[in-house]
């Protein structure tokens, strides 16, 4: 099966967006696209020029830039066009948000990307997610997701060699131990979270609950369920909002997967189900004693293809530190097993009423690009339904400590992805091979760094 969803994008001016800009008195527009690593790129334009039809352009090479700002070696980019073609940024009117912390009325608008002939840019992570959603749409289905975002608040740190520390709260003290679900621990940062909620409300972000997670200074925000593209946009904007809010209160918000060695890692759990696009009926709806075939095949697809999809769930070298089987890893899973209300497996099915039947993918780290993490998990499930893959029996007990049924590092995961043609066909061949090249380049850059551990244990002993 080969997906060729590169149809022209409608790049005409959108009257709805233009009216929104005028209504809010916007003077400046930040035109945003997410690159492969999840970093926002783009241009800033005066609103009057934007309204006059000035469409920003970027070179398509922004999608093969590594997290360090470098590029893969030429020989690894067999699918790259070295002319660095111009692409136009085409606004999505449903992805326009205010910038509430800006001094002047400012808008941030997420854009799709197309070449000058109108063809979609296959390397765009947002386009990759839209490719996958189109497959569901062809069958009259609509995926529904609800992401959970974990992150740490830490003291400001300008020395990259110095370990991170928990921030100082209202009491003037740092957290010294884990305080899962503690209300008082959240209240330590009430001024910060009150401003965060204000900013999110002004932007229309659909955040639901806030809790204190396992780690010292670790928090979790849950989003309301909805359309995957809409939620991926919201996660991108929330991360930006949370970082800005933390800076305004003298600390950092970090979305590294494993920022501190002795604290648990941070995840982006993705709850997912599939509904009938016309009736809204949950197609997974079933009782634990009688799960339906569509639901079990979806889980079968996740189990079968999860290992190959791991580069999208654990995209960085640091990501794999979160997934190491150890006491400091917290509840991070290291397998692709499934079970009802079982937090030791990678695929948890919460106990709920039948119409709320869903599966929670617990493997993605919060450092994952939300467009790609959602695209990959939905692609795995789709392939399971398509090929009627049967899952292994659900685990009714804890997964054995240290059991690791997934690749254990980024290089092994990239090899599995390169060999998985069904996933490549769905996500796009040019995109997948470019993604692999970018991740190899990032690993090579990391491997050139001599760590403090090596200086500590090898410098005078070898």
C-alpha positions in Angstrom: 0.0 0.0 0.0 1.4 3.4 -1.0 -0.1 6.7 0.0 0.3 9.5 -2.4 -1.5 12.3 -0.5 0.4 15.2 -1.9 -2.5 17.0 -3.5 -2.3 20.8 -4.0 -3.0 22.9 -1.0 -5.6 25.7 -1.3 -3.4 28.7 -0.9 -6.0 31.4 -1.5 -6.5 34.1 1.1 -8.8 33.1 4.0 -11.4 35.7 4.8 -12.1 34.1 8.2 -8.5 34.5 9.3 -8.2 38.1 7.9 -11.4 39.1 9.8 -10.0 37.5 13.0 -6.7 39.5 12.7 -8.6 42.8 12.2 -11.1 42.0 15.0 -8.2 41.6 17.5 -6.3 44.6 16.3 -3.3 42.5 15.5 -0.2 44.5 14.5 2.2 41.6 14.0 1.9 38.0 12.8 4.2 35.1 13.8 4.0 32.6 10.9 4.9 29.2 12.4 5.8 25.7 11.2 7.1 22.8 13.2 10.3 21.2 12.0 11.1 17.5 12.3 12.5 17.9 15.8 9.4 19.8 17.0 11.2 23.2 17.0 9.1 26.1 15.7 10.4 27.9 12.6 9.0 30.7 10.6 8.9 34.4 10.0 7.4 37.5 11.7 5.4 39.9 9.5 3.6 43.2 10.0 -0.1 42.5 10.1 -0.9 45.0 7.3 1.6 43.3 5.0 0.2 39.9 5.9 -3.4 41.1 5.2 -2.3 42.5 1.8 -1.5 38.9 0.7 2.2 38.8 1.5 2.7 35.0 1.9 6.0 34.2 3.7 8.4 31.7 2.2 11.0 29.4 3.6 13.5 26.9 2.1 12.4 23.3 2.5 15.7 22.6 4.1 14.3 23.7 7.4 12.8 20.1 7.6 16.2 18.4 7.5 17.9 20.6 10.1 19.0 18.8 13.2 18.3 19.9 16.8 21.8 21.5 16.9 21.1 23.5 13.7 23.3 21.3 11.5 22.4 19.1 8.5 23.0 15.4 7.6 25.9 14.5 5.3 25.0 14.5 1.6 25.4 10.7 1.2 22.7 10.0 3.8 20.1 12.1 1.9 19.2 10.1 -1.1 15.7 11.6 -1.1 16.8 15.2 -0.8 16.5 17.9 -3.4 19.7 19.9 -3.1 18.3 23.0 -4.8 16.6 23.9 -1.5 13.2 24.7 -3.1 11.2 27.6 -1.8 7.9 26.7 -0.1 5.0 28.9 0.7 3.5 29.0 4.2 -0.3 28.6 4.0 -2.2 29.6 7.2 -4.6 27.3 8.8 -7.4 29.6 10.1 -8.2 27.0 12.8 -4.7 27.3 14.2 -4.5 31.0 14.9 -3.8 32.0 18.5 -3.1 35.2 20.3 0.3 35.8 21.9 -1.0 37.0 25.3 2.5 37.9 26.7 3.4 40.2 23.8 3.4 44.0 24.5 1.7 44.7 21.2 -1.3 42.7 19.8 0.4 39.7 18.2 -0.9 36.6 16.5 0.8 33.2 16.2 -0.5 31.2 13.3 0.5 27.7 12.4 0.9 27.1 8.7 1.0 24.3 6.2 3.7 24.2 3.6 3.4 23.9 -0.2 5.8 24.3 -3.1 5.3 27.0 -5.6 3.3 24.6 -7.8 0.8 24.1 -4.9 2.0 20.5 -4.0 2.2 19.8 -0.3 5.7 19.5 1.2 6.0 15.8 2.2 8.6 16.6 4.9 6.3 18.7 7.0 5.3 16.9 10.2 1.9 18.5 10.1 1.4 17.1 6.6 2.5 13.6 7.7 -0.2 13.6 10.3 -2.8 14.8 7.7 -1.7 11.9 5.4 -2.6 9.4 8.2 -5.9 11.1 9.0 -6.9 11.0 5.4 -6.7 7.2 5.5 -9.2 7.1 8.3 -11.4 9.6 6.5 -11.5 7.4 3.4 -13.2 4.7 5.5 -15.6 7.1 7.2 -13.7 7.1 10.5 -12.4 9.8 12.7 -9.6 9.3 15.3 -10.0 11.0 18.6 -7.0 11.7 20.9 -6.4 13.2 24.3 -2.7 13.9 25.1 -1.2 14.1 28.6 1.8 16.3 28.9 4.4 15.9 31.6 7.2 18.5 32.2 9.5 19.8 34.9 9.9 23.2 36.5 13.6 23.7 37.3 15.8 26.5 38.5 17.3 28.7 35.8 20.6 27.2 34.6 23.0 28.9 32.2 25.8 26.3 32.6 25.1 23.2 30.4 27.6 21.1 32.5 25.7 21.8 35.8 22.9 19.4 36.8 19.4 20.8 36.9 17.7 21.4 40.3 14.1 21.8 41.4 12.9 25.4 41.6 12.2 27.4 44.8 8.5 27.7 45.5 6.5 30.2 47.5 7.8 28.7 50.8 11.4 29.6 49.8 12.3 25.9 49.7 13.0 23.4 47.1 11.3 20.0 46.8 13.5 17.3 48.2 11.3 14.2 47.5 8.6 12.9 45.3 5.1 14.3 46.0 2.8 12.5 43.5 -0.6 14.2 43.3 0.2 16.6 46.1 -2.0 19.7 46.0 0.3 21.6 48.4 3.2 20.9 46.0 1.3 22.5 43.1 0.2 25.4 45.3 3.9 26.2 45.8 3.8 27.6 42.2 0.3 29.1 42.3 1.3 32.5 40.8 2.9 30.8 37.8 0.0 28.4 37.2 -2.6 31.2 37.5 -0.8 33.1 34.8 -0.5 30.0 32.7 -4.2 29.3 32.9 -4.9 32.9 32.0 -2.6 32.7 28.9 -4.2 29.3 27.9 -7.7 30.7 28.2 -6.8 33.7 26.0 -5.5 31.3 23.4 -8.4 28.9 23.6 -6.2 26.0 24.6 -8.4 23.1 25.8 -6.4 22.1 28.9 -8.3 20.0 31.5 -6.5 19.0 34.7 -3.2 19.9 36.4 -1.5 17.5 38.7 1.8 17.1 40.4 3.7 14.1 39.0 6.2 11.8 40.6 9.4 13.8 40.2 10.5 16.9 42.2 9.0 19.8 40.4 7.3 17.6 37.8 3.8 18.5 36.6 1.3 17.1 34.2 -1.3 18.9 32.1 -4.2 16.9 30.5 -5.9 18.1 27.4 -9.5 17.5 26.5 -10.1 14.9 23.8 -10.6 15.9 20.2 -9.3 16.0 16.6 -5.6 14.9 16.4 -4.5 17.7 14.2 -6.2 20.3 16.5 -4.6 18.7 19.6 -1.1 18.5 18.1 -1.4 22.2 17.3 -2.5 22.9 20.9 0.4 20.9 22.4 2.9 22.9 20.3 1.4 26.2 21.4 1.1 25.0 25.1 4.8 24.1 25.2 5.7 27.6 24.0 3.3 29.1 26.5 4.6 27.1 29.4 8.2 28.0 28.7 7.3 31.7 28.5 5.3 31.6 31.7 8.1 29.9 33.6 10.6 32.5 32.4 8.4 35.3 33.6 8.5 33.6 37.1 12.3 33.2 37.2 12.5 29.5 36.3 12.6 27.1 33.3 9.9 24.7 32.1 11.6 21.8 30.3 10.2 19.2 28.1 13.3 17.0 28.0 12.3 13.3 28.4 14.8 12.8 31.2 16.2 16.1 32.5 17.5 14.8 35.9 19.3 11.5 36.5 17.6 10.5 39.7 14.1 11.7 38.8 11.5 10.0 36.6 11.2 10.9 32.9 8.4 13.0 31.3 6.0 11.4 28.9 3.3 12.4 26.4 0.7 9.7 26.9 -1.8 9.6 24.0 -5.3 8.3 24.6 -6.9 7.3 21.4 -10.1 5.9 19.9 -11.9 5.9 16.6 -15.4 7.1 15.9 -17.8 6.9 13.0 -17.5 10.3 11.3 -21.2 10.5 10.6 -22.8 9.2 13.8 -20.1 9.9 16.4 -20.3 6.3 17.6 -17.1 5.0 19.3 -16.1 2.1 17.1 -14.0 0.7 20.0 -17.0 0.6 22.3 -17.0 -2.8 24.1 -16.9 -4.4 27.4 -13.6 -5.8 28.8 -15.1 -9.3 28.7 -16.1 -8.8 25.1 -13.7 -6.5 23.2 -14.8 -6.0 19.6 -12.6 -6.9 16.6 -11.8 -3.4 15.5 -10.5 -2.6 18.9 -8.4 -5.7 19.3 -7.0 -5.4 15.7 -6.1 -1.8 16.5 -4.1 -3.0 19.5 -2.6 -5.8 17.4 -1.3 -3.2 15.0 0.2 -1.1 17.8 2.0 -4.2 19.2 3.2 -5.3 15.8 4.6 -2.0 14.6 5.4 -0.2 17.8 9.1 -1.2 17.8 9.6 0.3 14.3 7.7 3.4 15.2 9.9 4.1 18.3 12.0 6.8 16.6 8.9 9.0 16.6 8.1 8.2 20.3 11.7 8.4 21.5 13.4 10.8 19.0 16.5 11.9 20.9 19.4 10.3 22.7 18.0 11.6 25.9 14.6 9.9 25.2 16.0 6.5 25.9 17.2 7.4 29.4 13.5 7.7 30.3 12.9 4.2 29.1 15.7 2.5 30.9 14.4 -0.2 33.3 15.4 1.2 36.7 13.9 2.5 40.0 14.5 6.1 38.9 12.5 5.6 35.7 9.2 5.9 37.5 6.3 4.3 35.7 7.8 4.5 32.2 7.0 1.3 30.3 9.6 -0.7 28.4 7.3 -3.0 26.4 4.5 -3.1 23.9 2.2 -5.3 26.0 -1.4 -4.2 26.8 -3.7 -4.6 29.7 -6.8 -3.2 31.4 -5.9 -0.4 33.9 -2.3 -1.6 34.0 0.4 1.1 34.2 3.3 -1.3 33.8 2.5 -1.9 30.1 3.1 0.3 27.1 -0.6 0.1 26.0 -3.0 0.7 28.8 -6.8 0.4 28.4 -8.5 2.4 31.1 -11.6 0.9 32.8 -14.5 3.1 31.7 -18.0 2.9 30.3 -18.2 1.1 26.9 -18.7 4.3 24.9 -15.5 5.7 26.3 -13.4 2.6 25.3 -9.9 3.8 24.3 -6.2 2.8 24.5 -3.5 4.9 26.0 -0.1 4.8 24.3 2.3 5.3 27.2 5.5 5.1 25.3 6.0 8.6 23.7 8.2 11.0 25.6 7.2 14.6 26.0 10.2 15.5 23.8 8.5 13.8 20.8 7.1 16.0 18.0 3.3 15.8 18.7 2.4 15.6 15.0 4.7 12.7 14.4 3.9 10.9 17.7 0.2 11.0 16.9 0.8 10.1 13.2 2.9 7.1 14.1 0.6 5.7 16.7 -2.5 6.1 14.5 -0.6 4.6 11.6 0.2 1.5 13.7 -3.4 1.1 14.7 -4.6 1.6 11.2 -2.3 -1.1 9.9 -3.6 -3.5 12.6 -7.2 -2.9 11.5 -6.3 -3.2 7.8 -4.5 -6.5 8.2 -6.7 -7.8 11.0 -3.7 -8.4 13.4 -4.5 -10.2 16.6 -2.9 -8.8 19.8 -1.2 -10.9 22.4 -3.4 -11.7 25.5 -3.7 -8.7 27.9 -1.4 -8.7 30.9 -3.4 -9.1 34.2 -0.3 -8.6 36.4 2.7 -6.3 36.5 5.1 -6.5 33.6 8.4 -8.2 34.9 10.8 -5.6 36.1 13.4 -5.0 33.5 11.5 -6.7 30.7 12.3 -4.8 27.5 10.6 -6.0 24.3 11.5 -2.8 22.3 14.7 -1.5 20.8 17.0 -0.3 23.5 18.6 2.6 21.8 18.1 5.1 19.0 20.3 3.3 16.4 18.5 0.0 16.7 15.2 1.8 16.5 16.2 3.6 13.3 17.3 0.3 11.7 13.9 -1.2 12.5 12.1 1.8 11.0 14.2 1.7 7.8 13.1 -2.0 7.3 9.4 -1.4 8.0 7.9 -0.7 4.6 4.2 -0.6 5.7 5.0 2.4 8.0 7.2 4.0 5.3 4.4 3.8 2.8 1.9 5.5 5.2 4.2 8.2 6.5 5.9 8.9 3.2 9.2 7.5 1.8 10.9 10.8 1.4 9.9 11.9 4.8 11.0 8.7 6.6 14.4 8.5 4.9 15.0 12.2 5.6 14.0 11.7 9.2 16.4 8.8 9.7 19.2 10.9 8.2 18.5 13.7 10.6 18.5 11.4 13.6 21.7 9.7 12.6 23.3 13.2 12.2 22.1 14.1 15.7 23.5 10.9 17.2 26.9 11.5 15.5 27.0 15.0 17.0 26.2 13.6 20.5 28.8 10.8 20.2 31.5 13.5 19.7 30.8 14.9 23.2 33.0 13.7 26.0 30.8 13.4 29.1 31.5 14.2 32.7 31.1 10.4 33.5 34.0 9.6 31.2 36.2 12.3 32.8 35.2 11.1 36.3 35.8 7.4 35.9 38.3 7.1 33.0 40.6 10.1 33.1 43.0 8.9 35.8 42.1 5.2 36.0 42.8 3.8 32.6 
